[in-house]
Amino acid sequence: MKESAFTGYSADIRIDLNVNGFVLNVAQLGPDFLTVRDVVEHPPSEAEIVMSVDGNVRRWKVYLPEGISAAKTRTKIA
């Protein structure tokens, strides 16, 4: 049997959206959009994305020009 070079390592990644005191778990993040795991309604506002990869945290401000809508899968960010 041939041995595999695969080490089995998988990074621990967590992405959250902090908006007006709420912390929403992000399911997908793109260059100009995100999707949140929980269905919520929120008007346009400033927010912060918090991304942790293996405990290394990065934060950056975004704007939600159309807010968050339960009727849409993707939320635009700027």
N, CA, C, O and CB atoms as a CASP TS submission, in Angstrom:
PFRMAT TS
TARGET T0000
AUTHOR 0000-0000-0000
METHOD Language model
MODEL 1
PARENT N/A
ATOM      1  N   MET     1       0.841  -1.181   0.000  1.00  0.00           N
ATOM      2  CA  MET     1       0.000   0.000   0.000  1.00  0.00           C
ATOM      3  C   MET     1       0.886   1.244   0.000  1.00  0.00           C
ATOM      4  O   MET     1       1.825   1.354   0.788  1.00  0.00           O
ATOM      5  CB  MET     1      -0.957  -0.002   1.220  1.00  0.00           C
ATOM      6  N   LYS     2       0.575   2.168  -0.888  1.00  0.00           N
ATOM      7  CA  LYS     2       1.356   3.402  -1.022  1.00  0.00           C
ATOM      8  C   LYS     2       0.920   4.419   0.036  1.00  0.00           C
ATOM      9  O   LYS     2      -0.276   4.623   0.243  1.00  0.00           O
ATOM     10  CB  LYS     2       1.196   4.000  -2.447  1.00  0.00           C
ATOM     11  N   GLU     3       1.889   5.061   0.707  1.00  0.00           N
ATOM     12  CA  GLU     3       1.570   6.071   1.719  1.00  0.00           C
ATOM     13  C   GLU     3       1.224   7.398   1.065  1.00  0.00           C
ATOM     14  O   GLU     3       1.804   7.771   0.045  1.00  0.00           O
ATOM     15  CB  GLU     3       2.743   6.253   2.692  1.00  0.00           C
ATOM     16  N   SER     4       0.285   8.096   1.652  1.00  0.00           N
ATOM     17  CA  SER     4      -0.142   9.390   1.151  1.00  0.00           C
ATOM     18  C   SER     4       0.683  10.503   1.805  1.00  0.00           C
ATOM     19  O   SER     4       1.086  10.391   2.963  1.00  0.00           O
ATOM     20  CB  SER     4      -1.648   9.602   1.412  1.00  0.00           C
ATOM     21  N   ALA     5       0.925  11.563   1.058  1.00  0.00           N
ATOM     22  CA  ALA     5       1.640  12.719   1.586  1.00  0.00           C
ATOM     23  C   ALA     5       0.695  13.662   2.332  1.00  0.00           C
ATOM     24  O   ALA     5       1.143  14.647   2.919  1.00  0.00           O
ATOM     25  CB  ALA     5       2.346  13.467   0.453  1.00  0.00           C
ATOM     26  N   PHE     6      -0.591  13.375   2.314  1.00  0.00           N
ATOM     27  CA  PHE     6      -1.588  14.225   2.969  1.00  0.00           C
ATOM     28  C   PHE     6      -1.385  14.184   4.481  1.00  0.00           C
ATOM     29  O   PHE     6      -1.334  13.107   5.074  1.00  0.00           O
ATOM     30  CB  PHE     6      -3.029  13.774   2.600  1.00  0.00           C
ATOM     31  N   THR     7      -1.271  15.351   5.101  1.00  0.00           N
ATOM     32  CA  THR     7      -1.012  15.434   6.537  1.00  0.00           C
ATOM     33  C   THR     7      -2.291  15.484   7.368  1.00  0.00           C
ATOM     34  O   THR     7      -2.256  15.218   8.569  1.00  0.00           O
ATOM     35  CB  THR     7      -0.173  16.650   6.833  1.00  0.00           C
ATOM     36  N   GLY     8      -3.410  15.817   6.749  1.00  0.00           N
ATOM     37  CA  GLY     8      -4.664  15.883   7.473  1.00  0.00           C
ATOM     38  C   GLY     8      -4.897  17.198   8.187  1.00  0.00           C
ATOM     39  O   GLY     8      -5.844  17.305   8.967  1.00  0.00           O
ATOM     40  N   TYR     9      -4.070  18.200   7.949  1.00  0.00           N
ATOM     41  CA  TYR     9      -4.229  19.495   8.600  1.00  0.00           C
ATOM     42  C   TYR     9      -5.409  20.251   8.005  1.00  0.00           C
ATOM     43  O   TYR     9      -5.590  20.291   6.788  1.00  0.00           O
ATOM     44  CB  TYR     9      -2.946  20.325   8.472  1.00  0.00           C
ATOM     45  N   SER    10      -6.201  20.844   8.876  1.00  0.00           N
ATOM     46  CA  SER    10      -7.303  21.698   8.455  1.00  0.00           C
ATOM     47  C   SER    10      -7.294  22.927   9.363  1.00  0.00           C
ATOM     48  O   SER    10      -7.341  22.803  10.587  1.00  0.00           O
ATOM     49  CB  SER    10      -8.686  20.938   8.519  1.00  0.00           C
ATOM     50  N   ALA    11      -7.234  24.101   8.764  1.00  0.00           N
ATOM     51  CA  ALA    11      -7.196  25.343   9.540  1.00  0.00           C
ATOM     52  C   ALA    11      -8.514  25.551  10.274  1.00  0.00           C
ATOM     53  O   ALA    11      -9.576  25.182   9.774  1.00  0.00           O
ATOM     54  CB  ALA    11      -6.900  26.548   8.625  1.00  0.00           C
ATOM     55  N   ASP    12      -8.442  26.142  11.459  1.00  0.00           N
ATOM     56  CA  ASP    12      -9.618  26.520  12.227  1.00  0.00           C
ATOM     57  C   ASP    12      -9.985  27.944  11.817  1.00  0.00           C
ATOM     58  O   ASP    12      -9.288  28.895  12.170  1.00  0.00           O
ATOM     59  CB  ASP    12      -9.361  26.410  13.779  1.00  0.00           C
ATOM     60  N   ILE    13     -11.080  28.088  11.071  1.00  0.00           N
ATOM     61  CA  ILE    13     -11.476  29.388  10.521  1.00  0.00           C
ATOM     62  C   ILE    13     -12.844  29.774  11.061  1.00  0.00           C
ATOM     63  O   ILE    13     -13.774  28.967  11.062  1.00  0.00           O
ATOM     64  CB  ILE    13     -11.494  29.354   8.970  1.00  0.00           C
ATOM     65  N   ARG    14     -12.959  31.020  11.521  1.00  0.00           N
ATOM     66  CA  ARG    14     -14.237  31.558  11.987  1.00  0.00           C
ATOM     67  C   ARG    14     -14.371  32.974  11.443  1.00  0.00           C
ATOM     68  O   ARG    14     -13.439  33.773  11.530  1.00  0.00           O
ATOM     69  CB  ARG    14     -14.336  31.540  13.558  1.00  0.00           C
ATOM     70  N   ILE    15     -15.539  33.278  10.882  1.00  0.00           N
ATOM     71  CA  ILE    15     -15.800  34.616  10.361  1.00  0.00           C
ATOM     72  C   ILE    15     -17.128  35.093  10.941  1.00  0.00           C
ATOM     73  O   ILE    15     -18.149  34.417  10.816  1.00  0.00           O
ATOM     74  CB  ILE    15     -15.828  34.627   8.787  1.00  0.00           C
ATOM     75  N   ASP    16     -17.103  36.258  11.575  1.00  0.00           N
ATOM     76  CA  ASP    16     -18.306  36.852  12.154  1.00  0.00           C
ATOM     77  C   ASP    16     -18.514  38.256  11.609  1.00  0.00           C
ATOM     78  O   ASP    16     -17.568  38.922  11.189  1.00  0.00           O
ATOM     79  CB  ASP    16     -18.214  36.883  13.688  1.00  0.00           C
ATOM     80  N   LEU    17     -19.754  38.691  11.621  1.00  0.00           N
ATOM     81  CA  LEU    17     -20.123  40.055  11.263  1.00  0.00           C
ATOM     82  C   LEU    17     -20.697  40.703  12.511  1.00  0.00           C
ATOM     83  O   LEU    17     -21.717  40.259  13.038  1.00  0.00           O
ATOM     84  CB  LEU    17     -21.150  40.091  10.067  1.00  0.00           C
ATOM     85  N   ASN    18     -20.040  41.752  12.981  1.00  0.00           N
ATOM     86  CA  ASN    18     -20.533  42.521  14.130  1.00  0.00           C
ATOM     87  C   ASN    18     -21.275  43.741  13.594  1.00  0.00           C
ATOM     88  O   ASN    18     -20.696  44.593  12.921  1.00  0.00           O
ATOM     89  CB  ASN    18     -19.354  42.949  15.091  1.00  0.00           C
ATOM     90  N   VAL    19     -22.566  43.805  13.908  1.00  0.00           N
ATOM     91  CA  VAL    19     -23.364  44.923  13.432  1.00  0.00           C
ATOM     92  C   VAL    19     -24.301  45.380  14.548  1.00  0.00           C
ATOM     93  O   VAL    19     -25.192  44.641  14.966  1.00  0.00           O
ATOM     94  CB  VAL    19     -24.164  44.532  12.161  1.00  0.00           C
ATOM     95  N   ASN    20     -24.086  46.612  15.024  1.00  0.00           N
ATOM     96  CA  ASN    20     -24.917  47.233  16.063  1.00  0.00           C
ATOM     97  C   ASN    20     -25.157  46.323  17.268  1.00  0.00           C
ATOM     98  O   ASN    20     -26.289  46.185  17.730  1.00  0.00           O
ATOM     99  CB  ASN    20     -26.245  47.639  15.475  1.00  0.00           C
ATOM    100  N   GLY    21     -24.098  45.708  17.769  1.00  0.00           N
ATOM    101  CA  GLY    21     -24.208  44.880  18.959  1.00  0.00           C
ATOM    102  C   GLY    21     -24.579  43.429  18.701  1.00  0.00           C
ATOM    103  O   GLY    21     -24.568  42.620  19.629  1.00  0.00           O
ATOM    104  N   PHE    22     -24.903  43.087  17.480  1.00  0.00           N
ATOM    105  CA  PHE    22     -25.216  41.712  17.116  1.00  0.00           C
ATOM    106  C   PHE    22     -23.986  41.056  16.508  1.00  0.00           C
ATOM    107  O   PHE    22     -23.238  41.702  15.773  1.00  0.00           O
ATOM    108  CB  PHE    22     -26.408  41.657  16.132  1.00  0.00           C
ATOM    109  N   VAL    23     -23.769  39.774  16.808  1.00  0.00           N
ATOM    110  CA  VAL    23     -22.683  39.004  16.203  1.00  0.00           C
ATOM    111  C   VAL    23     -23.328  37.913  15.364  1.00  0.00           C
ATOM    112  O   VAL    23     -23.987  37.017  15.892  1.00  0.00           O
ATOM    113  CB  VAL    23     -21.707  38.399  17.292  1.00  0.00           C
ATOM    114  N   LEU    24     -23.132  37.996  14.044  1.00  0.00           N
ATOM    115  CA  LEU    24     -23.717  37.044  13.111  1.00  0.00           C
ATOM    116  C   LEU    24     -22.618  36.192  12.506  1.00  0.00           C
ATOM    117  O   LEU    24     -21.584  36.717  12.093  1.00  0.00           O
ATOM    118  CB  LEU    24     -24.516  37.769  12.008  1.00  0.00           C
ATOM    119  N   ASN    25     -22.824  34.895  12.449  1.00  0.00           N
ATOM    120  CA  ASN    25     -21.850  33.983  11.867  1.00  0.00           C
ATOM    121  C   ASN    25     -21.942  34.063  10.349  1.00  0.00           C
ATOM    122  O   ASN    25     -23.028  33.948   9.780  1.00  0.00           O
ATOM    123  CB  ASN    25     -22.080  32.530  12.360  1.00  0.00           C
ATOM    124  N   VAL    26     -20.798  34.261   9.692  1.00  0.00           N
ATOM    125  CA  VAL    26     -20.737  34.369   8.239  1.00  0.00           C
ATOM    126  C   VAL    26     -20.498  32.987   7.634  1.00  0.00           C
ATOM    127  O   VAL    26     -19.560  32.284   8.008  1.00  0.00           O
ATOM    128  CB  VAL    26     -19.622  35.359   7.805  1.00  0.00           C
ATOM    129  N   ALA    27     -21.362  32.615   6.697  1.00  0.00           N
ATOM    130  CA  ALA    27     -21.234  31.320   6.024  1.00  0.00           C
ATOM    131  C   ALA    27     -20.306  31.409   4.827  1.00  0.00           C
ATOM    132  O   ALA    27     -19.580  30.460   4.530  1.00  0.00           O
ATOM    133  CB  ALA    27     -22.602  30.812   5.581  1.00  0.00           C
ATOM    134  N   GLN    28     -20.323  32.554   4.130  1.00  0.00           N
ATOM    135  CA  GLN    28     -19.499  32.742   2.931  1.00  0.00           C
ATOM    136  C   GLN    28     -19.105  34.207   2.837  1.00  0.00           C
ATOM    137  O   GLN    28     -19.905  35.098   3.121  1.00  0.00           O
ATOM    138  CB  GLN    28     -20.258  32.286   1.641  1.00  0.00           C
ATOM    139  N   LEU    29     -17.855  34.443   2.433  1.00  0.00           N
ATOM    140  CA  LEU    29     -17.348  35.803   2.288  1.00  0.00           C
ATOM    141  C   LEU    29     -16.702  35.955   0.919  1.00  0.00           C
ATOM    142  O   LEU    29     -15.804  35.195   0.555  1.00  0.00           O
ATOM    143  CB  LEU    29     -16.338  36.144   3.414  1.00  0.00           C
ATOM    144  N   GLY    30     -17.169  36.943   0.167  1.00  0.00           N
ATOM    145  CA  GLY    30     -16.595  37.253  -1.139  1.00  0.00           C
ATOM    146  C   GLY    30     -16.038  38.657  -1.124  1.00  0.00           C
ATOM    147  O   GLY    30     -16.069  39.321  -0.087  1.00  0.00           O
ATOM    148  N   PRO    31     -15.524  39.130  -2.259  1.00  0.00           N
ATOM    149  CA  PRO    31     -14.915  40.467  -2.293  1.00  0.00           C
ATOM    150  C   PRO    31     -15.916  41.608  -2.083  1.00  0.00           C
ATOM    151  O   PRO    31     -15.542  42.672  -1.591  1.00  0.00           O
ATOM    152  CB  PRO    31     -14.215  40.663  -3.610  1.00  0.00           C
ATOM    153  N   ASP    32     -17.188  41.395  -2.455  1.00  0.00           N
ATOM    154  CA  ASP    32     -18.182  42.465  -2.315  1.00  0.00           C
ATOM    155  C   ASP    32     -19.509  41.962  -1.745  1.00  0.00           C
ATOM    156  O   ASP    32     -20.538  42.627  -1.871  1.00  0.00           O
ATOM    157  CB  ASP    32     -18.424  43.124  -3.662  1.00  0.00           C
ATOM    158  N   PHE    33     -19.478  40.785  -1.121  1.00  0.00           N
ATOM    159  CA  PHE    33     -20.697  40.231  -0.536  1.00  0.00           C
ATOM    160  C   PHE    33     -20.349  39.266   0.597  1.00  0.00           C
ATOM    161  O   PHE    33     -19.208  38.829   0.744  1.00  0.00           O
ATOM    162  CB  PHE    33     -21.540  39.515  -1.615  1.00  0.00           C
ATOM    163  N   LEU    34     -21.361  38.953   1.382  1.00  0.00           N
ATOM    164  CA  LEU    34     -21.248  37.877   2.361  1.00  0.00           C
ATOM    165  C   LEU    34     -22.619  37.242   2.519  1.00  0.00           C
ATOM    166  O   LEU    34     -23.633  37.823   2.131  1.00  0.00           O
ATOM    167  CB  LEU    34     -20.705  38.402   3.732  1.00  0.00           C
ATOM    168  N   THR    35     -22.641  36.058   3.086  1.00  0.00           N
ATOM    169  CA  THR    35     -23.897  35.428   3.465  1.00  0.00           C
ATOM    170  C   THR    35     -23.792  35.084   4.941  1.00  0.00           C
ATOM    171  O   THR    35     -22.750  34.627   5.412  1.00  0.00           O
ATOM    172  CB  THR    35     -24.200  34.153   2.591  1.00  0.00           C
ATOM    173  N   VAL    36     -24.882  35.307   5.668  1.00  0.00           N
ATOM    174  CA  VAL    36     -24.908  34.987   7.092  1.00  0.00           C
ATOM    175  C   VAL    36     -25.705  33.700   7.292  1.00  0.00           C
ATOM    176  O   VAL    36     -26.609  33.388   6.518  1.00  0.00           O
ATOM    177  CB  VAL    36     -25.524  36.160   7.922  1.00  0.00           C
ATOM    178  N   ARG    37     -25.354  32.961   8.339  1.00  0.00           N
ATOM    179  CA  ARG    37     -26.014  31.677   8.618  1.00  0.00           C
ATOM    180  C   ARG    37     -27.435  31.858   9.139  1.00  0.00           C
ATOM    181  O   ARG    37     -28.316  31.059   8.822  1.00  0.00           O
ATOM    182  CB  ARG    37     -25.202  30.879   9.627  1.00  0.00           C
ATOM    183  N   ASP    38     -27.666  32.893   9.931  1.00  0.00           N
ATOM    184  CA  ASP    38     -28.986  33.113  10.517  1.00  0.00           C
ATOM    185  C   ASP    38     -29.771  34.127   9.702  1.00  0.00           C
ATOM    186  O   ASP    38     -29.217  35.110   9.211  1.00  0.00           O
ATOM    187  CB  ASP    38     -28.861  33.585  11.969  1.00  0.00           C
ATOM    188  N   VAL    39     -31.063  33.878   9.565  1.00  0.00           N
ATOM    189  CA  VAL    39     -31.935  34.785   8.820  1.00  0.00           C
ATOM    190  C   VAL    39     -32.269  35.977   9.711  1.00  0.00           C
ATOM    191  O   VAL    39     -32.871  35.824  10.774  1.00  0.00           O
ATOM    192  CB  VAL    39     -33.236  34.058   8.345  1.00  0.00           C
ATOM    193  N   VAL    40     -31.874  37.160   9.265  1.00  0.00           N
ATOM    194  CA  VAL    40     -32.143  38.388  10.018  1.00  0.00           C
ATOM    195  C   VAL    40     -32.511  39.513   9.062  1.00  0.00           C
ATOM    196  O   VAL    40     -32.254  39.442   7.860  1.00  0.00           O
ATOM    197  CB  VAL    40     -30.918  38.788  10.877  1.00  0.00           C
ATOM    198  N   GLU    41     -33.109  40.537   9.615  1.00  0.00           N
ATOM    199  CA  GLU    41     -33.385  41.779   8.888  1.00  0.00           C
ATOM    200  C   GLU    41     -32.623  42.880   9.599  1.00  0.00           C
ATOM    201  O   GLU    41     -32.680  42.994  10.824  1.00  0.00           O
ATOM    202  CB  GLU    41     -34.936  42.098   8.820  1.00  0.00           C
ATOM    203  N   HIS    42     -31.906  43.695   8.827  1.00  0.00           N
ATOM    204  CA  HIS    42     -31.180  44.814   9.420  1.00  0.00           C
ATOM    205  C   HIS    42     -31.050  45.901   8.370  1.00  0.00           C
ATOM    206  O   HIS    42     -30.737  45.606   7.217  1.00  0.00           O
ATOM    207  CB  HIS    42     -29.778  44.373   9.949  1.00  0.00           C
ATOM    208  N   PRO    43     -31.285  47.162   8.745  1.00  0.00           N
ATOM    209  CA  PRO    43     -31.179  48.257   7.782  1.00  0.00           C
ATOM    210  C   PRO    43     -29.721  48.531   7.402  1.00  0.00           C
ATOM    211  O   PRO    43     -28.807  48.026   8.054  1.00  0.00           O
ATOM    212  CB  PRO    43     -31.820  49.528   8.354  1.00  0.00           C
ATOM    213  N   PRO    44     -29.501  49.323   6.359  1.00  0.00           N
ATOM    214  CA  PRO    44     -28.128  49.700   5.974  1.00  0.00           C
ATOM    215  C   PRO    44     -27.387  50.294   7.164  1.00  0.00           C
ATOM    216  O   PRO    44     -27.948  51.079   7.928  1.00  0.00           O
ATOM    217  CB  PRO    44     -28.144  50.712   4.800  1.00  0.00           C
ATOM    218  N   SER    45     -26.123  49.914   7.315  1.00  0.00           N
ATOM    219  CA  SER    45     -25.316  50.438   8.419  1.00  0.00           C
ATOM    220  C   SER    45     -23.860  50.035   8.259  1.00  0.00           C
ATOM    221  O   SER    45     -23.497  49.252   7.381  1.00  0.00           O
ATOM    222  CB  SER    45     -25.856  49.941   9.766  1.00  0.00           C
ATOM    223  N   GLU    46     -23.036  50.600   9.141  1.00  0.00           N
ATOM    224  CA  GLU    46     -21.641  50.189   9.210  1.00  0.00           C
ATOM    225  C   GLU    46     -21.581  48.892  10.002  1.00  0.00           C
ATOM    226  O   GLU    46     -22.452  48.624  10.830  1.00  0.00           O
ATOM    227  CB  GLU    46     -20.744  51.300   9.860  1.00  0.00           C
ATOM    228  N   ALA    47     -20.546  48.081   9.749  1.00  0.00           N
ATOM    229  CA  ALA    47     -20.369  46.814  10.454  1.00  0.00           C
ATOM    230  C   ALA    47     -18.881  46.488  10.476  1.00  0.00           C
ATOM    231  O   ALA    47     -18.066  47.205   9.895  1.00  0.00           O
ATOM    232  CB  ALA    47     -21.189  45.661   9.779  1.00  0.00           C
ATOM    233  N   GLU    48     -18.544  45.406  11.149  1.00  0.00           N
ATOM    234  CA  GLU    48     -17.158  44.968  11.218  1.00  0.00           C
ATOM    235  C   GLU    48     -17.106  43.465  10.968  1.00  0.00           C
ATOM    236  O   GLU    48     -17.872  42.701  11.555  1.00  0.00           O
ATOM    237  CB  GLU    48     -16.523  45.328  12.593  1.00  0.00           C
ATOM    238  N   ILE    49     -16.201  43.053  10.095  1.00  0.00           N
ATOM    239  CA  ILE    49     -15.956  41.632   9.868  1.00  0.00           C
ATOM    240  C   ILE    49     -14.777  41.236  10.740  1.00  0.00           C
ATOM    241  O   ILE    49     -13.753  41.917  10.771  1.00  0.00           O
ATOM    242  CB  ILE    49     -15.679  41.320   8.348  1.00  0.00           C
ATOM    243  N   VAL    50     -14.937  40.116  11.456  1.00  0.00           N
ATOM    244  CA  VAL    50     -13.882  39.577  12.301  1.00  0.00           C
ATOM    245  C   VAL    50     -13.573  38.173  11.786  1.00  0.00           C
ATOM    246  O   VAL    50     -14.424  37.285  11.828  1.00  0.00           O
ATOM    247  CB  VAL    50     -14.304  39.561  13.827  1.00  0.00           C
ATOM    248  N   MET    51     -12.348  37.984  11.300  1.00  0.00           N
ATOM    249  CA  MET    51     -11.944  36.687  10.768  1.00  0.00           C
ATOM    250  C   MET    51     -10.798  36.132  11.595  1.00  0.00           C
ATOM    251  O   MET    51      -9.785  36.802  11.795  1.00  0.00           O
ATOM    252  CB  MET    51     -11.536  36.801   9.282  1.00  0.00           C
ATOM    253  N   SER    52     -10.961  34.906  12.076  1.00  0.00           N
ATOM    254  CA  SER    52      -9.934  34.235  12.861  1.00  0.00           C
ATOM    255  C   SER    52      -9.488  32.981  12.112  1.00  0.00           C
ATOM    256  O   SER    52     -10.303  32.114  11.795  1.00  0.00           O
ATOM    257  CB  SER    52     -10.459  33.879  14.289  1.00  0.00           C
ATOM    258  N   VAL    53      -8.196  32.893  11.835  1.00  0.00           N
ATOM    259  CA  VAL    53      -7.607  31.709  11.204  1.00  0.00           C
ATOM    260  C   VAL    53      -6.556  31.170  12.164  1.00  0.00           C
ATOM    261  O   VAL    53      -5.530  31.807  12.404  1.00  0.00           O
ATOM    262  CB  VAL    53      -6.980  32.043   9.786  1.00  0.00           C
ATOM    263  N   ASP    54      -6.824  29.993  12.706  1.00  0.00           N
ATOM    264  CA  ASP    54      -5.939  29.374  13.695  1.00  0.00           C
ATOM    265  C   ASP    54      -5.589  30.336  14.842  1.00  0.00           C
ATOM    266  O   ASP    54      -4.456  30.350  15.323  1.00  0.00           O
ATOM    267  CB  ASP    54      -4.658  28.891  13.015  1.00  0.00           C
ATOM    268  N   GLY    55      -6.568  31.135  15.273  1.00  0.00           N
ATOM    269  CA  GLY    55      -6.371  32.047  16.394  1.00  0.00           C
ATOM    270  C   GLY    55      -5.800  33.403  16.034  1.00  0.00           C
ATOM    271  O   GLY    55      -5.738  34.286  16.889  1.00  0.00           O
ATOM    272  N   ASN    56      -5.379  33.595  14.791  1.00  0.00           N
ATOM    273  CA  ASN    56      -4.888  34.901  14.337  1.00  0.00           C
ATOM    274  C   ASN    56      -6.086  35.704  13.836  1.00  0.00           C
ATOM    275  O   ASN    56      -6.732  35.327  12.858  1.00  0.00           O
ATOM    276  CB  ASN    56      -3.793  34.748  13.209  1.00  0.00           C
ATOM    277  N   VAL    57      -6.374  36.811  14.514  1.00  0.00           N
ATOM    278  CA  VAL    57      -7.586  37.587  14.242  1.00  0.00           C
ATOM    279  C   VAL    57      -7.281  38.806  13.383  1.00  0.00           C
ATOM    280  O   VAL    57      -6.300  39.516  13.604  1.00  0.00           O
ATOM    281  CB  VAL    57      -8.244  38.024  15.550  1.00  0.00           C
ATOM    282  N   ARG    58      -8.141  39.028  12.404  1.00  0.00           N
ATOM    283  CA  ARG    58      -8.071  40.222  11.556  1.00  0.00           C
ATOM    284  C   ARG    58      -9.465  40.853  11.562  1.00  0.00           C
ATOM    285  O   ARG    58     -10.472  40.152  11.453  1.00  0.00           O
ATOM    286  CB  ARG    58      -7.595  39.870  10.075  1.00  0.00           C
ATOM    287  N   ARG    59      -9.516  42.175  11.691  1.00  0.00           N
ATOM    288  CA  ARG    59     -10.782  42.917  11.713  1.00  0.00           C
ATOM    289  C   ARG    59     -10.749  44.011  10.658  1.00  0.00           C
ATOM    290  O   ARG    59      -9.711  44.629  10.423  1.00  0.00           O
ATOM    291  CB  ARG    59     -11.049  43.525  13.119  1.00  0.00           C
ATOM    292  N   TRP    60     -11.901  44.248  10.020  1.00  0.00           N
ATOM    293  CA  TRP    60     -11.994  45.392   9.124  1.00  0.00           C
ATOM    294  C   TRP    60     -13.440  45.872   9.030  1.00  0.00           C
ATOM    295  O   TRP    60     -14.396  45.103   9.135  1.00  0.00           O
ATOM    296  CB  TRP    60     -11.453  45.033   7.729  1.00  0.00           C
ATOM    297  N   LYS    61     -13.548  47.181   8.827  1.00  0.00           N
ATOM    298  CA  LYS    61     -14.851  47.836   8.734  1.00  0.00           C
ATOM    299  C   LYS    61     -15.420  47.655   7.333  1.00  0.00           C
ATOM    300  O   LYS    61     -14.692  47.674   6.340  1.00  0.00           O
ATOM    301  CB  LYS    61     -14.739  49.340   9.083  1.00  0.00           C
ATOM    302  N   VAL    62     -16.738  47.479   7.275  1.00  0.00           N
ATOM    303  CA  VAL    62     -17.458  47.403   6.007  1.00  0.00           C
ATOM    304  C   VAL    62     -18.731  48.225   6.146  1.00  0.00           C
ATOM    305  O   VAL    62     -19.124  48.605   7.249  1.00  0.00           O
ATOM    306  CB  VAL    62     -17.779  45.917   5.613  1.00  0.00           C
ATOM    307  N   TYR    63     -19.362  48.489   5.023  1.00  0.00           N
ATOM    308  CA  TYR    63     -20.661  49.147   5.018  1.00  0.00           C
ATOM    309  C   TYR    63     -21.647  48.213   4.332  1.00  0.00           C
ATOM    310  O   TYR    63     -21.326  47.603   3.312  1.00  0.00           O
ATOM    311  CB  TYR    63     -20.599  50.542   4.301  1.00  0.00           C
ATOM    312  N   LEU    64     -22.831  48.104   4.883  1.00  0.00           N
ATOM    313  CA  LEU    64     -23.895  47.275   4.313  1.00  0.00           C
ATOM    314  C   LEU    64     -24.875  48.214   3.603  1.00  0.00           C
ATOM    315  O   LEU    64     -25.846  48.657   4.216  1.00  0.00           O
ATOM    316  CB  LEU    64     -24.624  46.411   5.428  1.00  0.00           C
ATOM    317  N   PRO    65     -24.637  48.530   2.306  1.00  0.00           N
ATOM    318  CA  PRO    65     -25.428  49.549   1.619  1.00  0.00           C
ATOM    319  C   PRO    65     -26.910  49.196   1.470  1.00  0.00           C
ATOM    320  O   PRO    65     -27.752  50.089   1.377  1.00  0.00           O
ATOM    321  CB  PRO    65     -24.847  49.793   0.266  1.00  0.00           C
ATOM    322  N   GLU    66     -27.230  47.913   1.447  1.00  0.00           N
ATOM    323  CA  GLU    66     -28.622  47.493   1.323  1.00  0.00           C
ATOM    324  C   GLU    66     -29.120  46.812   2.594  1.00  0.00           C
ATOM    325  O   GLU    66     -30.217  46.254   2.615  1.00  0.00           O
ATOM    326  CB  GLU    66     -28.782  46.555   0.134  1.00  0.00           C
ATOM    327  N   GLY    67     -28.313  46.857   3.654  1.00  0.00           N
ATOM    328  CA  GLY    67     -28.670  46.183   4.887  1.00  0.00           C
ATOM    329  C   GLY    67     -28.607  44.671   4.716  1.00  0.00           C
ATOM    330  O   GLY    67     -28.006  44.165   3.767  1.00  0.00           O
ATOM    331  N   ILE    68     -29.233  43.961   5.643  1.00  0.00           N
ATOM    332  CA  ILE    68     -29.322  42.509   5.571  1.00  0.00           C
ATOM    333  C   ILE    68     -30.792  42.158   5.425  1.00  0.00           C
ATOM    334  O   ILE    68     -31.633  42.648   6.179  1.00  0.00           O
ATOM    335  CB  ILE    68     -28.688  41.821   6.835  1.00  0.00           C
ATOM    336  N   SER    69     -31.101  41.312   4.457  1.00  0.00           N
ATOM    337  CA  SER    69     -32.479  40.933   4.190  1.00  0.00           C
ATOM    338  C   SER    69     -32.639  39.418   4.249  1.00  0.00           C
ATOM    339  O   SER    69     -31.843  38.680   3.669  1.00  0.00           O
ATOM    340  CB  SER    69     -32.927  41.465   2.825  1.00  0.00           C
ATOM    341  N   ALA    70     -33.661  38.964   4.944  1.00  0.00           N
ATOM    342  CA  ALA    70     -33.948  37.532   5.003  1.00  0.00           C
ATOM    343  C   ALA    70     -34.390  37.015   3.638  1.00  0.00           C
ATOM    344  O   ALA    70     -34.313  35.815   3.375  1.00  0.00           O
ATOM    345  CB  ALA    70     -35.029  37.241   6.056  1.00  0.00           C
ATOM    346  N   ALA    71     -34.852  37.913   2.768  1.00  0.00           N
ATOM    347  CA  ALA    71     -35.332  37.516   1.436  1.00  0.00           C
ATOM    348  C   ALA    71     -34.194  37.293   0.449  1.00  0.00           C
ATOM    349  O   ALA    71     -34.405  36.694  -0.605  1.00  0.00           O
ATOM    350  CB  ALA    71     -36.275  38.570   0.887  1.00  0.00           C
ATOM    351  N   LYS    72     -32.967  37.775   0.778  1.00  0.00           N
ATOM    352  CA  LYS    72     -31.826  37.634  -0.124  1.00  0.00           C
ATOM    353  C   LYS    72     -30.768  36.737   0.495  1.00  0.00           C
ATOM    354  O   LYS    72     -30.527  36.789   1.701  1.00  0.00           O
ATOM    355  CB  LYS    72     -31.228  39.007  -0.462  1.00  0.00           C
ATOM    356  N   THR    73     -30.147  35.925  -0.326  1.00  0.00           N
ATOM    357  CA  THR    73     -29.081  35.043   0.154  1.00  0.00           C
ATOM    358  C   THR    73     -27.815  35.837   0.416  1.00  0.00           C
ATOM    359  O   THR    73     -27.158  35.636   1.438  1.00  0.00           O
ATOM    360  CB  THR    73     -28.804  33.922  -0.858  1.00  0.00           C
ATOM    361  N   ARG    74     -27.464  36.738  -0.494  1.00  0.00           N
ATOM    362  CA  ARG    74     -26.236  37.515  -0.376  1.00  0.00           C
ATOM    363  C   ARG    74     -26.502  38.906   0.166  1.00  0.00           C
ATOM    364  O   ARG    74     -27.527  39.520  -0.129  1.00  0.00           O
ATOM    365  CB  ARG    74     -25.546  37.612  -1.719  1.00  0.00           C
ATOM    366  N   THR    75     -25.562  39.394   0.966  1.00  0.00           N
ATOM    367  CA  THR    75     -25.608  40.749   1.496  1.00  0.00           C
ATOM    368  C   THR    75     -24.431  41.516   0.893  1.00  0.00           C
ATOM    369  O   THR    75     -23.281  41.098   1.025  1.00  0.00           O
ATOM    370  CB  THR    75     -25.558  40.756   3.074  1.00  0.00           C
ATOM    371  N   LYS    76     -24.719  42.631   0.234  1.00  0.00           N
ATOM    372  CA  LYS    76     -23.641  43.438  -0.353  1.00  0.00           C
ATOM    373  C   LYS    76     -22.847  44.116   0.740  1.00  0.00           C
ATOM    374  O   LYS    76     -23.403  44.571   1.739  1.00  0.00           O
ATOM    375  CB  LYS    76     -24.204  44.487  -1.329  1.00  0.00           C
ATOM    376  N   ILE    77     -21.502  44.181   0.537  1.00  0.00           N
ATOM    377  CA  ILE    77     -20.641  44.920   1.441  1.00  0.00           C
ATOM    378  C   ILE    77     -19.765  45.870   0.649  1.00  0.00           C
ATOM    379  O   ILE    77     -19.417  45.599  -0.501  1.00  0.00           O
ATOM    380  CB  ILE    77     -19.784  43.967   2.285  1.00  0.00           C
ATOM    381  N   ALA    78     -19.416  46.967   1.262  1.00  0.00           N
ATOM    382  CA  ALA    78     -18.556  47.957   0.613  1.00  0.00           C
ATOM    383  C   ALA    78     -17.531  48.439   1.623  1.00  0.00           C
ATOM    384  O   ALA    78     -16.694  49.281   1.300  1.00  0.00           O
ATOM    385  CB  ALA    78     -19.387  49.154   0.048  1.00  0.00           C
TER
END
